[in-house]
Amino acid sequence: MRIAYITDETMPNPSASGLQIVQTLAALAEAGADVDMLYPVEPGDRRGAAERRAELEAFFHVPCGFGLVPLPGAVTRWRPPIKVAQAGLATRAALQGGYDVVYTRNVGPILPALAARRPVLFETYRPLTQQYRASRWPFWAVARHPRFIGIVTHSRYARQAFVADGLPPERIETVYNGFDPTAFAAQPSPTEARAALGLAEAPTLVYTGRIAPLKRIDLLLDAAEQIPQARWVLVGDVDSDEARPLAARARAMPNVQLLGYLTGARLVQALQAADVLVIPPSAQPLEQFKTTVLPIKTFTYLAAGRAILAGRTPDLTELLQDGANARLVRPDDVGALIEGARGLLRQPAERARLGEAARATAETLTWSARAERLLGFIDRRLAAMGQPAD
């Protein structure tokens, strides 16, 4: 079975989706799948496969054993044209390449691939039919197509949205994202990790990810003002337009430190330098902005084995349970965030207990486990469709 994975994202890129795609494909290849990534590149980019692969591996810190099919010409500054152009180019390449399955996070290739009698697997983190109500009927119809394998969601929250809107439950599968266990083979203490990063010794709370208003970084800065004895470390790009106002505010606060964008071992060290790992406790990214559902950082936070402080939202509670493997507080309430942070900082034994429970939760949430679950779902659905799986 040859799988064409179609994406409209240029690679490498620092987005969570870029990381998710490459880690998933690397794990699929490691599991024995014959999978190629079909992706856009600048028209003048004539580099060879070895150079492209080395760039991906250096950026994402993972062996990229999957095939690379760069498609020159589908790059513009505006996302909608990229999506349309790449959908056309990649779908044509997939059909001409004789692939058995088309796998994508983009809706554009779905209908032409089905029309060309190719089984299609669609993946999304969004509850699309509830986020875009006009999409309910198209998804309802596509989900019943005889060659549609199904939809893979990153959370039960998103799966339930599709099922609630009438899509066949057997064609909607939740397959969680993951983490790389080799990255966390060393388990230094917070003090040792802080020393490795050159951070002074102090009670430390760490956030990693996008620094933007829609991620409610303001909540963290508001809390930091009220807990000046602790250091608050923010890891993420600070040079974007959306990050600059928040970064300027953070730089004016003596107990907030910006480490910039980190990857690989340095990112792992930043996670392990924390006494507490924080996901801004807000329902807005899920319910209002609709850009974050069970953020991918959840998996590396769990793997780091540190106490996690987050909001009690329906996506996070799929993996985080208050008092069991995390401390969950009322969303969008800076007072609750402050109380939760102060409580954890006062209780080292509780932090250690929650950290160990978090690490135990992560044990089955590796990228390798994700690949096996994906392949199992594809095999089951192809069998149900009366098609061979290999």
N, C-alpha and C positions, 0 to 999 in steps of 0.2 A: 504494500500500500504506500503510494507516494502522496505526500501532503504538501500542498502549496499554501503557505501562510502569507496572506496579503495584508500589508499595512501601508498607510499613507504617511507614516512618519519617517523623516530622514534619520539616519543612524550614523554615529551614536548621538543621543541627546540626553539631557539631564532630567527629563520628565519621569514621573512614576510609571507612566504607561510604557516608555521606552525600556526601562528596567524590567518591567513585568513581561514584556514581549520577549526580550533577549533571554532572560532567565528561564522562561517557559520553554522556548525553543531549544535552548541548550540542554535542558533536562529531558525533553522529548528525544533529542538525538542521543543522549547518554543512555536512554532506555531502549534504544534500538530503532526508533522511528526514522523513516526516510523523509525528512522534512526540509523544505527550502523556504527562505524568507524572500519574498518579492517586495522590494521597497524602492522609493524614489531617490534619485541622486541628481546632482547638477548635470546639465547637458555636457559640460566640458570635463567631467570627472572620468578619467580613463584608467584609473588605478586597477591593478590586478586583484584577484581574489585573495591572495596571500596577504597583501598589504591591507585590504579592507578587514580581513579577519583579525589581523594583529591589532588594528585600531579598536575594533569592538572588544577584543579580549582585554586590552589595556584599560579601556574605559570602564567596562562592567565587571572586570576581575572574575571572569568565568570562561572556561574553555568553550569556544563556539563551534561545536562539531556539526552544526546544521549547514546546509547549502546556502549560498548567497546569490540572489538574482537581482542585481541592480538594474533599475529601469530609468535611463536618462530621459530628461525632458518633462517630468511631472512635478517640477518644483517651482513654486511662485511664493511671493510674500504673503499671500492671502489664503487662509485655510480652505474656504469653500472651493476655489478653483483647484487646489491641490487634491482635495477629496474626489472631485469629479474626474480630473485628469488621471489620477492614479488608479481609480476604480476601473477606468476603461483600459489603460495600458496593462495593468496587472491581471485583469480578468482575461484579456486576450492572450497574455503570456502563459497564464495557467492552463488555458484551454489548448493552446498550441503545444505546451510542454507535456501533455499527456498525463497530468496528475489525476489521481483517483479521488482525492478529497480536497475541497477548498475550505480553508479555515481562516477566519478573519474577525476583527473587531469593527469593521466598517460595513455599513449597510449597502454601499454601492455595488459590490460584486455579487450580492445574494441572488437577485433575479436573473441576470445573464448567465451565471453559473448553473442555476437550476434549469434554465431553458436549454442549456447545452448538455443536460443530463449528467451533471456532476453533483454528487452529494456535498452538502454545505453544512459546516458547523460555524455558528455565530457566537461570539463571546462578548459580554458586556458587564460592566460594574454598575450600570445605571438601571433603575426601574423604568425603562423607556416608555412603556405604554401608559404609565401614570404621569411621567414627566412631560410627555408630548402626547396629549390625548388623541390627536389626529393619527397617530401611528397604531392605534389599537386594531383597526380593521386590517391594515396591511400585515401586521405581525400575526394576527389571527389566521389570515389566509395562508401566509408563508409557512406557519407552523404545521399546517396540515398537508403540505406538499409531500408527495411520496418520496422525494429524494432529499428532503430537509432533515439532516441528522438531529438538529436541535439547537438549544441555546445553553451555553455555559455561563453561569453568573458567578460573581465573586462573593456573594453573600446570600443567605436565605432570605434576607430582607428584599433583595431584588427579585429573587425567584418567586416569592409570594406575590409580588406585584403582577408578574406575567400570568401566574396561575389564576389570580383573582380576576384578571381580565379575559379569562376563557381559553388560554392556551393549554394544550394537552400537558398535564403534569409529567408524563413519562418522557417528554421531549425537553424538559427544563431541568438542568442539573446544576447544583451548587458545587463548585470545586474551588476551595480556598486557595489564595496565593500562598507564598512560602518564604523560606529563608535558606541560606546556604550554611549548613552546619559546620563546614570546614572553616568558615570565617570566624566562628566562635569556639574553636578548639581550645584556645588559651582562655582562661577565665581569671584575669587579674582582679584584685580588689578595687573598689572605687579609688582608693588612695593611690594604688600603683598605676591605674589608668590615667589619673589626673597628672601624676608625675611624668608619664610618658608623653602627654600632650603639652607639658609645660604650664599646667594650671596650678595656681597656688592652692594650698589645702584649705577647704572650706566646705560646709554643707552645700551640695550642688544639685540643682534641678536642670535637666537637659530636655530640649525640644529639637527634633530634627525634621526637616521637610521644607515645604514652600513657605516663604515669609511673605505674607500677603494679607490684606484686610479680610478676605473671604475665609481665611483659615483662623480668624479671631486671635491673631497674635496680640492684639490689644489687651485681651484678657490676661495674658501672661505678664505683660508689662505693668498692667494695673496691680496685679498680685505682687510683682517684684517690688513695687514701690512700698508695699505694706510689710514686706519681709526683707528688710535691708541686710540682715545678718547672713542671708543665704546668697549664693551665686546662682544666677540664672543664665544658662548657656544656650544660645540659639545657633543651630547649624543649618545653613541654607544660603542660597544665592542672595546677596544683599545689593546687587548692582542693577536689578530690574527696576522699571518704573514703579511697579506696585510695592516693591520692598523698600525703596529709598526713604519714604517718610517714617516708616517703622524703624528702620535702621538708624536714622538720625535721632529719633527719640531714645532708642536703646543706647546709643553711644553717649548720650547725656546722663545716663544712669550708672553710677559707679559699681553697682552690683550685677550688671548685665554685661555679658561678653558675647561678641559675635565671632564665630569661627569661620564663617564663609561656607562655601560649598565643599563638602568632603565626600570622598568615595573610598571604597576598599578598607584597608586596615585602619586608616585614620578615622573613618566613620564609625567603625566598630569600637575603636578606643573612646570616641566621644560618647557612645552609648554606655560603655562600661565605666566611664568616669562619673556617671550619675549616681547619686543616692536615690533620686526619684526621676523617672522618665515621665514626661508630661505630654498628653494630647490635649490641646485646648478644649476645655469642656463646654462645648456649644452644640446646639442642635441646628444652627443656621447652615453650616456647610452641607448637611444632609437634607434639611427640609426647605430652606430658602434658596441657597445658592445652587444646590443640587449637583455639586461637583465632587463630593467626597462621600463614598459609601464604604465602610470598613477599610480605612486607609491602610495602604501597604506597609506603612511604618509599624503597624500593630504587630506584625510577625517578627520583625527584627527587635522590637521592644521586648516581646516575650522571650526571644532567644537570648537576649542580653542578661536575663536573670536579675533584673532590678525591679523594685517596686514601681508600679505604673499608676499614675493618677490621670483620670480621664472622666468624661461626662457619661452619664447614664442615658445612652441613646440606643435605639433598637438595633442598630447595626453592630455596635461595639459589644453589646451584651450577648451576642452570639458566641463570643470567645472570652470575654472578660466578665467575671462575676465579682461583685463587690464583697470584699472580705475574704474571698477565696484565693484569687490570683491577681487582684487589683483593688484599688480604692476608687470607687465611682462616686461622683458628686452630681448635684443638680445642675443641669446645663444652663449656661448663660447667666450664672450667678457668681460674680467675682467673690462675694463673701464666702460661698461654699468652696470655691477654689482655694481661697486663703486658708480656711479652716482645715481643708483636706491636706494642704501642703504642710502647714504647721504641725498637724497631727503626725504625719509620717516623719517629719524631721525630728520630732521629739522621741520617736519610737524605733530605735535601730533594730530591735528584735523583730518587730512587726514588718519592717522593711525587708529583712532577711527572709522571713517566712513567705511573704508575698512574692519576693524575687524567685525563690526556689519553686514555688507553685507555678509562676509564670514560665520558667524554664521547662518544667514538666509538661505544661500545656503545649509548648512549642515542639515537643519531640516528634509528633506525627505531622507537623505542618512544614515539611521541607519542600523544596522545589522538585526533588526526585519523587516524593509521594504525590505531588500534584500531577506530574507527568503520567504516573501509573494510573491515577484516577481518570485523567483525560482519555488515555488510550482505552481504558476499560469502558468508559461511556461510549466512545466511538465504536468499539467492537460490538457492544450490546445493541446499539441502535442500527448498525449495519446489518447485524443478524436479524433484527426485527423487520428490517426493510427487505430482507431476502438477498442481501449482497454479501460477497465474501469480504472478510476483514483483512486478508493479506494475500 
